Amino acid sequence: MRMAGRVAAAILILEDFERRRVPLKTALADWARGARYAGAKDRAAIAGLCLDVLRRRRSLSAAIGDEGVRATMLAHLRLFEGLSPDAVAALAAEAPHGPGALSEAEAARLSTLRAFERESAREGGAPISVASDFPAWLEGAVQRAFGGAALSELAAFAARADIDLRLNTLRTSPEKALAALETVGAAPAPFLKTAARIAAPTSEERAPAVTVIPAFNRGWVEVQDLGSQIAAAAAGEIGRAQVLDYCAGGGGKTLALASLMRGAGQLYAYDDDARRLQPLYERARRAGVRNLQIINPSTDKAALAALEARMDVVFIDAPCTGAGTWRRHPDTKWRLSPQQLDRRIEEQDEVLRDAARFVKPGGRLVYATCSFLMEENEDRLAAFLLGHPAFVETRALDAVLASGLLVEGAHEALARCETPNGALRLTPSRTRTDGFFIATLERRQTEKTAAARSMNQNAATAPSA
């Protein structure tokens, strides 16, 4: 396909996405079924166009003065694909597969279009949600999370994401795994000794097919965002520990925990949906994990109950809005609603309550989300701690340091990501990762002793009659 045909296809797909409010991957798949002529390279380029437009939808619309899909695509071609107004006009009019000749109004807008400067837009009175490309109803939450840095923090979510890899030490050394990744252009990633990175592909490039190279098939490498790897490292030194991954899903963090355990101790993986656990069986086999028990929620209830108050570490990769993954999945920010956020909050509270009972006295609870919203993070921990006085927040970075994975200088860099309560908030701007919140809590006392302490504190602070 020529560029004109790809642009026309991307416009059709985005219009379908807008109309049906389905995930972008669904709209892409539905289009592809009726477009057998499109090769793999064409499909990748079309998906890239769709993702780029969705990353900057509001600022593109503001720049061209039109919220329509076609208009935002034209603005993207002019501002981010480097096409001149005449080149955009020629592409649009290309027969028979272009998106259609420009109207006089479109041509006039393109001729005066200038790059949308976020700082200038804010100074001119544009809402921060327009300047930084996110839904207007989240303005208060974004300002609360980032304060004066909100503009720059959210701007980083509009960039393409790198491809991060975890080097699996259960199969080989990091050095050997990295050498095997030269063919896909991987280099050492920051922060962790066992992480590698492939730079984000440009709009003209296809992402390398990591999952078909020999190193992947041998279990030497997994595709995993660096922020997710740092979250797993917050489990700390767990070489001989009893560890429960309570919301294991497909098992990305389960496998990272297994690598930290180096084949010792016992790792359990649980999820309340057995279907989500299915990929983990094959992934664990390929990765060489031998100390894992996968707990089926339908058939292994007794096995799960037997773990109560026995776990050294319980890891919660909590269900969340995914606001931290907007670089990779920009469609999700436009589909997110206040009602969905409320549902995620309810689920997070429930998961915290349920998982806490498995932590033994002196054990650690790790709470992680791929969201930067305080409503899903600090607020959830505050609510949990109010009803669970046996738990106290600890410094997450200390646990990451204890994992032994940090490279030189990483401790200082991550310290700049700490919240006042000792959690870590990673963002594309600060760490060039997805957005992650990582907190660690310790169960220091029995529930009975902690409850008595809480009652004494309440009595001491109660107003006198």
Legacy VTK file of the C-alpha trace (Angstrom):
# vtk DataFile Version 3.0
C-alpha trace
ASCII
DATASET POLYDATA
POINTS 465 float
0.000 0.000 0.000
1.065 3.550 -0.681
1.066 6.153 2.084
-2.228 7.624 0.837
-3.966 4.271 1.207
-2.565 3.781 4.692
-3.783 7.208 5.781
-7.253 6.553 4.374
-7.385 3.210 6.192
-6.265 4.791 9.478
-9.012 7.406 9.196
-11.636 4.690 8.660
-10.351 2.708 11.643
-10.307 5.744 13.943
-13.830 6.697 12.880
-14.941 3.157 13.734
-13.137 3.408 17.079
-14.925 6.688 17.844
-18.322 5.382 16.785
-18.289 2.039 18.611
-16.005 2.948 21.546
-14.248 -0.403 21.244
-10.550 -1.064 21.971
-8.366 0.106 19.104
-7.069 -3.435 18.576
-10.667 -4.531 17.925
-11.211 -1.803 15.329
-7.877 -2.694 13.702
-8.702 -6.409 13.590
-12.167 -5.787 12.147
-10.686 -3.622 9.384
-7.934 -6.150 8.627
-10.451 -8.962 8.090
-11.886 -7.039 5.164
-8.523 -5.858 3.837
-6.668 -9.038 2.884
-4.528 -7.036 0.467
-2.771 -5.274 3.352
0.533 -6.909 4.263
2.143 -7.071 7.697
4.184 -3.938 7.028
1.051 -2.063 5.944
-0.895 -3.161 9.028
1.941 -2.100 11.326
2.193 1.318 9.665
-1.570 1.863 9.836
-1.655 0.876 13.516
1.216 3.291 14.157
-0.697 6.150 12.512
-3.774 5.401 14.622
-1.768 5.254 17.846
0.120 8.475 17.100
-3.094 10.397 16.433
-4.712 9.064 19.618
-1.655 10.010 21.681
-2.148 13.684 20.714
-5.810 13.842 19.808
-6.785 16.942 21.786
-3.709 19.034 20.988
-3.941 18.120 17.284
-7.596 19.137 17.284
-6.744 22.411 19.015
-3.944 23.130 16.554
-6.134 22.696 13.475
-9.372 23.949 15.039
-11.407 20.839 14.252
-12.140 17.785 16.419
-12.936 15.441 13.524
-10.823 12.334 12.867
-9.897 13.429 9.351
-8.795 16.873 10.560
-6.640 15.490 13.358
-5.010 13.065 10.916
-4.206 15.929 8.536
-2.698 17.882 11.428
-0.608 14.867 12.399
0.729 14.483 8.857
1.724 18.131 8.788
3.217 18.408 12.272
4.647 14.968 13.030
5.188 13.225 9.697
7.001 16.259 8.296
4.790 16.749 5.228
4.402 20.223 3.742
0.876 21.578 3.127
1.285 20.827 -0.585
2.451 17.278 0.162
-0.546 16.674 2.440
-2.866 17.989 -0.277
-1.279 15.738 -2.905
-1.500 12.687 -0.645
-5.157 13.335 0.184
-6.103 13.719 -3.489
-4.181 10.654 -4.673
-6.457 8.344 -6.627
-7.890 5.839 -6.114
-6.991 5.108 -2.496
-6.347 8.499 -0.847
-8.732 9.911 1.778
-10.115 12.529 -0.631
-9.066 15.960 -1.849
-8.796 18.772 0.680
-11.562 21.312 0.922
-10.672 24.985 0.676
-11.140 25.316 4.434
-8.827 22.356 5.143
-6.170 23.715 2.798
-6.370 27.116 4.474
-5.985 25.621 7.945
-3.005 23.510 6.886
-1.257 26.479 5.298
-1.247 28.365 8.602
-0.780 25.356 10.900
2.063 25.625 13.368
3.372 23.178 15.912
1.203 23.145 19.025
3.389 24.477 21.830
2.129 23.140 25.130
3.616 25.898 27.277
2.307 28.619 24.960
-1.103 26.975 24.909
-1.279 26.995 28.695
-0.168 30.616 28.837
-2.887 31.403 26.324
-5.549 29.855 28.538
-5.897 26.384 27.012
-6.942 23.750 29.568
-4.133 21.452 30.632
-6.141 18.493 29.321
-5.936 20.014 25.830
-2.277 20.975 26.113
-1.308 17.536 27.445
-3.819 15.295 25.680
-6.033 13.615 28.245
-9.771 13.673 29.100
-11.028 16.886 30.680
-12.712 15.083 33.580
-9.278 13.945 34.842
-7.810 17.452 35.168
-8.203 17.553 38.942
-6.669 14.097 39.402
-3.705 14.938 37.154
-3.029 18.212 38.974
-3.252 16.402 42.287
-0.740 13.746 41.216
1.820 16.031 39.580
1.154 19.603 40.692
3.238 22.128 38.784
4.940 19.366 36.783
1.661 18.119 35.290
2.274 19.631 31.850
5.677 18.038 31.328
4.691 14.761 32.986
1.643 14.249 30.782
3.456 15.412 27.644
5.794 12.429 28.044
2.803 10.085 27.792
2.339 11.259 24.171
5.673 9.767 23.060
6.182 6.325 21.571
7.339 3.748 24.103
10.588 1.804 24.047
10.499 -1.996 23.951
11.857 -3.221 27.275
13.090 -6.747 27.895
13.821 -8.776 31.019
16.870 -11.033 30.849
15.959 -14.339 32.487
18.746 -15.493 34.800
17.034 -18.857 35.317
18.155 -19.767 31.799
21.394 -17.880 31.192
23.528 -14.942 32.298
22.462 -11.357 31.517
25.609 -10.941 29.426
24.863 -13.963 27.249
21.213 -13.002 26.835
22.136 -9.443 25.863
24.639 -10.673 23.289
21.891 -12.785 21.717
19.741 -9.671 21.351
22.166 -7.756 19.147
20.148 -8.719 16.074
17.156 -6.724 17.353
19.196 -3.717 18.446
18.881 -4.182 22.204
21.184 -2.404 24.644
21.450 -2.403 28.452
18.552 -0.560 30.069
18.936 1.817 33.011
18.290 0.892 36.651
18.436 -2.938 36.543
21.209 -5.414 35.733
18.732 -7.798 34.140
16.981 -5.344 31.799
17.554 -4.484 28.148
15.934 -1.935 25.874
15.159 -1.499 22.197
14.614 2.151 21.302
11.088 3.068 20.264
10.679 2.575 16.510
9.942 5.613 14.362
6.808 5.890 12.243
8.770 4.470 9.286
10.083 1.469 11.232
8.508 -1.794 12.275
9.087 -2.964 15.819
11.469 -5.945 15.837
9.760 -9.301 16.239
11.352 -10.235 19.558
9.026 -13.169 20.183
10.308 -15.150 17.187
14.060 -14.917 17.804
15.948 -17.923 19.259
16.718 -16.151 22.553
13.009 -15.737 23.252
12.150 -19.315 22.346
14.915 -20.550 24.654
13.415 -18.598 27.543
16.339 -16.205 27.825
14.233 -13.081 27.498
10.733 -11.775 28.209
9.095 -8.602 26.914
8.333 -6.531 30.019
8.296 -2.792 30.672
11.157 -1.659 32.882
8.708 -0.150 35.365
7.049 -3.530 35.757
10.450 -5.108 36.384
11.227 -2.532 39.084
7.853 -3.285 40.684
8.727 -6.982 40.895
12.093 -6.090 42.434
10.190 -4.457 45.320
9.613 -7.986 46.617
13.198 -7.660 47.855
15.545 -10.530 48.709
13.298 -13.585 48.325
15.788 -16.360 47.589
14.265 -18.819 50.086
10.914 -17.163 50.662
7.288 -18.222 50.428
5.795 -15.821 47.865
2.236 -15.366 46.594
1.502 -13.416 43.412
-2.129 -12.702 44.179
-3.268 -11.108 40.883
-0.982 -13.075 38.603
-2.895 -12.772 35.338
-0.720 -13.900 32.429
2.289 -14.103 34.718
4.719 -11.365 33.673
5.547 -10.390 37.235
5.256 -14.009 38.395
8.158 -14.913 36.118
10.155 -11.904 37.313
9.598 -13.015 40.920
10.682 -16.548 40.005
13.926 -15.204 38.583
14.560 -13.305 41.823
14.013 -16.514 43.794
16.651 -18.403 41.757
14.789 -21.702 42.044
14.643 -21.659 45.857
11.631 -21.171 48.114
8.086 -21.605 46.857
6.167 -19.322 44.514
2.382 -19.395 44.198
0.387 -17.711 41.435
-3.300 -16.966 41.897
-5.897 -15.016 39.943
-9.646 -14.923 40.402
-10.092 -15.612 36.674
-8.672 -18.979 35.607
-8.650 -17.905 31.952
-6.095 -15.197 32.657
-3.765 -17.791 34.179
-3.703 -20.053 31.119
-0.679 -18.471 29.349
1.393 -18.824 32.522
1.738 -22.612 32.219
3.631 -22.423 28.917
5.487 -19.231 29.852
6.768 -20.808 33.072
7.911 -23.911 31.207
9.811 -21.841 28.661
11.380 -19.709 31.403
12.613 -22.730 33.366
10.558 -22.037 36.498
10.409 -25.113 38.735
9.243 -23.763 42.090
5.835 -22.473 40.958
2.387 -23.695 41.958
-0.467 -22.180 39.942
-3.653 -22.028 42.005
-6.864 -22.392 40.010
-9.634 -20.265 41.589
-12.290 -22.853 40.701
-10.621 -26.070 41.834
-7.870 -25.118 44.309
-9.711 -23.111 46.975
-8.361 -25.314 49.758
-4.807 -24.833 48.509
-5.254 -21.064 48.608
-6.805 -21.099 52.086
-3.848 -23.128 53.362
-1.537 -20.194 52.618
-3.167 -17.803 55.101
-0.654 -16.037 57.376
2.215 -18.090 55.878
3.591 -15.861 53.120
6.837 -13.936 53.450
5.760 -11.773 50.507
2.373 -11.194 48.927
2.552 -9.314 45.641
-0.522 -7.452 44.393
-0.475 -6.296 40.781
-3.811 -4.610 41.322
-6.525 -4.165 38.702
-6.405 -0.526 37.629
-7.313 1.975 34.934
-3.975 1.488 33.176
-3.418 5.250 33.112
0.311 4.599 33.279
0.267 2.754 29.945
-1.115 5.583 27.812
2.041 5.643 25.671
1.402 2.059 24.550
-2.395 2.094 24.691
-3.530 5.684 24.053
-7.008 4.493 23.095
-7.679 3.567 26.721
-7.506 7.155 27.961
-10.333 8.187 25.626
-12.454 5.195 26.634
-11.930 5.666 30.382
-14.915 7.007 32.343
-15.508 8.136 35.942
-17.656 5.037 36.411
-14.797 2.767 35.335
-12.459 4.496 37.779
-14.978 3.949 40.571
-15.174 0.233 39.705
-11.389 -0.132 39.740
-11.262 1.555 43.158
-13.796 -0.918 44.542
-11.787 -3.817 43.121
-8.538 -2.467 44.568
-10.027 -2.161 48.039
-11.359 -5.701 47.804
-8.055 -7.137 46.581
-6.097 -5.439 49.364
-8.479 -6.771 52.013
-8.420 -10.288 50.577
-4.664 -10.502 50.015
-3.663 -9.128 53.416
-4.674 -12.291 55.242
-1.929 -14.284 53.536
0.932 -12.141 54.894
2.601 -13.606 57.953
3.746 -11.384 60.847
6.975 -9.773 59.718
6.050 -10.378 56.081
5.773 -7.896 53.238
2.823 -6.799 51.132
3.705 -5.196 47.789
0.990 -3.080 46.142
1.593 -2.034 42.538
-0.512 -0.455 39.813
0.258 0.758 36.306
-1.509 4.025 37.113
-0.315 7.437 38.290
-3.688 8.398 39.814
-3.563 8.951 43.575
-7.164 7.783 43.766
-5.930 4.293 42.855
-2.751 4.428 44.904
-2.203 6.594 47.992
-5.930 6.796 48.693
-6.322 3.029 48.542
-3.441 2.445 50.936
-4.763 5.065 53.349
-8.172 3.385 53.378
-6.586 -0.042 53.831
-4.312 1.029 56.683
-7.229 2.624 58.505
-8.848 -0.794 58.815
-5.656 -2.862 59.129
-3.487 -1.379 61.888
-1.188 -4.418 61.827
0.296 -3.080 58.592
2.635 -0.119 58.208
4.115 1.447 55.090
7.827 0.934 54.530
10.295 2.396 52.055
9.821 0.602 48.734
13.261 1.625 47.497
14.899 -0.278 50.363
13.216 -3.459 49.141
14.270 -2.798 45.536
17.842 -2.276 46.739
17.713 -5.563 48.665
16.831 -7.412 45.458
20.426 -6.911 44.303
19.333 -5.872 40.805
20.141 -2.146 40.839
22.990 -0.864 38.681
25.345 1.851 39.873
23.573 5.189 40.228
20.084 3.690 40.057
19.381 4.115 43.770
19.915 7.867 43.580
17.827 8.164 40.413
14.920 6.201 41.868
15.081 8.186 45.101
13.849 11.150 43.064
10.689 9.145 42.353
9.759 8.625 46.009
6.488 9.852 47.460
6.327 11.343 50.985
5.200 7.958 52.358
8.059 5.998 50.810
6.334 4.588 47.729
7.729 4.961 44.203
5.918 6.762 41.392
7.575 6.015 38.049
6.610 7.933 34.906
7.806 8.263 31.304
9.215 11.683 32.165
11.158 10.563 35.239
12.255 7.032 34.351
11.297 6.528 30.688
9.036 3.684 31.774
5.305 3.237 31.883
3.638 4.959 34.802
3.829 2.766 37.913
3.041 3.127 41.595
4.912 0.738 43.896
4.354 0.565 47.652
5.533 -1.866 50.313
3.867 -2.579 53.639
4.980 -4.738 56.538
2.801 -6.749 58.865
4.643 -6.107 62.093
2.304 -7.426 64.748
-0.584 -9.804 65.282
-3.989 -8.341 64.542
-4.922 -8.500 68.233
-1.907 -6.508 69.418
-2.219 -3.966 66.633
-5.920 -3.489 67.312
-5.185 -2.803 70.971
-2.539 -0.265 69.969
-5.012 1.415 67.635
-7.656 1.611 70.380
-5.152 3.151 72.802
-4.133 5.748 70.229
-7.755 6.613 69.523
-8.480 6.952 73.234
-5.463 9.196 73.729
-6.552 11.547 70.966
-10.290 11.566 71.764
-11.691 14.960 72.887
-12.559 15.234 76.576
-16.177 15.601 77.642
LINES 1 466
465 0 1 2 3 4 5 6 7 8 9 10 11 12 13 14 15 16 17 18 19 20 21 22 23 24 25 26 27 28 29 30 31 32 33 34 35 36 37 38 39 40 41 42 43 44 45 46 47 48 49 50 51 52 53 54 55 56 57 58 59 60 61 62 63 64 65 66 67 68 69 70 71 72 73 74 75 76 77 78 79 80 81 82 83 84 85 86 87 88 89 90 91 92 93 94 95 96 97 98 99 100 101 102 103 104 105 106 107 108 109 110 111 112 113 114 115 116 117 118 119 120 121 122 123 124 125 126 127 128 129 130 131 132 133 134 135 136 137 138 139 140 141 142 143 144 145 146 147 148 149 150 151 152 153 154 155 156 157 158 159 160 161 162 163 164 165 166 167 168 169 170 171 172 173 174 175 176 177 178 179 180 181 182 183 184 185 186 187 188 189 190 191 192 193 194 195 196 197 198 199 200 201 202 203 204 205 206 207 208 209 210 211 212 213 214 215 216 217 218 219 220 221 222 223 224 225 226 227 228 229 230 231 232 233 234 235 236 237 238 239 240 241 242 243 244 245 246 247 248 249 250 251 252 253 254 255 256 257 258 259 260 261 262 263 264 265 266 267 268 269 270 271 272 273 274 275 276 277 278 279 280 281 282 283 284 285 286 287 288 289 290 291 292 293 294 295 296 297 298 299 300 301 302 303 304 305 306 307 308 309 310 311 312 313 314 315 316 317 318 319 320 321 322 323 324 325 326 327 328 329 330 331 332 333 334 335 336 337 338 339 340 341 342 343 344 345 346 347 348 349 350 351 352 353 354 355 356 357 358 359 360 361 362 363 364 365 366 367 368 369 370 371 372 373 374 375 376 377 378 379 380 381 382 383 384 385 386 387 388 389 390 391 392 393 394 395 396 397 398 399 400 401 402 403 404 405 406 407 408 409 410 411 412 413 414 415 416 417 418 419 420 421 422 423 424 425 426 427 428 429 430 431 432 433 434 435 436 437 438 439 440 441 442 443 444 445 446 447 448 449 450 451 452 453 454 455 456 457 458 459 460 461 462 463 464
